[in-house]
Amino acid sequence: MVNRERLLAEFFELIKIDSPTKNERQIADILKSRLVGLGMEVTEDEAGQKFGGNCGNVFAYLQGNLPKAPVILLSAHMDTVDPCLNIEPIIKDGIISSVGATILGADDKSGIAPILEVLRMIQEQNIPHGDIQVIFSVAEEGGLNGAKYLDRTLLKADLGFVMDCVGGPGEIILAAPGQDRINVVIKGRSAHAGFAPEEGISSIVVAAKAIAGMTTGRIDEETTANIGTIEGGRATNIVPDEVVIACEARCRDLTKLEIQTNRMCNTFQRCAEEMGAAAEIEVIRLYEPFTLTDESQVVVIASQAAKSAGLKVVTGVTGGGSDANYYNRYGVPCAVLGTGMQKPHTTEESIKEEDLYRTADLLIEIIKIVGTTEKS
């Protein structure tokens, strides 16, 4: 059985450790020490060096006693979004939230804590298991950079589960979108806004015309687009000669993603040319989509485990990316599982205390089922 008191205490401890994106060093060192204490082979890659972080992904490997079983991956990310410094968690009526004007950090420490708990459980209770690989990733927020730059030579798993989803334990994500980041610089021509406005070309007006000519928000059931930030101009009496815009497009279908991205880029380009300005456009593919089915092995295993743990199985799709986007691309079939986190990325983030325990219950059942499965 899950040691509820220990799991809750560890979750609170992890929540209080500052771990903003690109600054996960402190929590990584603590987790490495605990994984070593659990008898695991622990290493860290150099992913952080590729994007200006102070830490790499943490890998841990536990030898099993069921050699025919596939190697299972359990993964969660260490970083949290702002505002995430000096978090003080509290429990009220079985709901865990933050005291102050910060996030809680259940995204994704509600994945990390249950993973640590089940590693202790299988050893304390002598539960037979195959080999287990754990990856605690960095910089998942804002582009999945930890997974993107992960040292693939260290990836040993045959299948896996990423604990990083809104929704209660029993929720299984079958598909997630790919994402393109679109960075645009519109270059016009400056002029005095009072003396000679006709001599200028307003980059802001060009950008406004382009954005007004686009469809953004929900494009269809699997496609979204957003204009995230716009920066430009120096004073009200100067026609602005440059504006910088950051946009994104997401879709669960790669062909449709490319169509949406091209449509946005072409609109910026066309409007700039029509008004005598120039558009410099950079498209960065942050990650590609993945799709599983109800018959996929990881989905079948997760469904069986949820039923064994007395949980309701709910399958669905998501509009957000996770490390599973990259693991699936690397050839390790991975499903994303719910941990019970609610309203992540907001100061209203919370989680039911019971969902922490149910997530651990689910994971231990997954490990048991995988142990009875033979490598394909």
Buried (B, 14 or more C-beta within 10 A) or exposed (E): EBBBEBBBEBBBEBBEBBBBBBBBBBBBBBBBEBBEEBEBEBBBBEBBEBBEBEBBBBBBBBEBEBEEBBBBBBBBBBBBBEBBEEBEBEEEEEBBBBEEEBBBBBBBBBBBBBBBBBBBBBEEEEBEBBBBBBBBBBBBBEBBBBBBBBBEEBBEBBBBBBBBBBBBBBBBBBBBBBBBBBBBBBBBBBBEBEEEEEEBBBBBBBBBBBBEEBEBEEBEEBBBBEBEEBEBBEEEEBBBBBBBBBBBBBBBBEEBBBBBBEBBBEBBBBBBEEBEBBBBBEBEEBBBBBEBEEEBBBBBBBBBBBEBBEBEBBBEBBBBBBBBBBBBBEEBBBBBBBBBBBBBBEEEBBBBBBBBBBBBBBBBBBBBBBBEBEEE
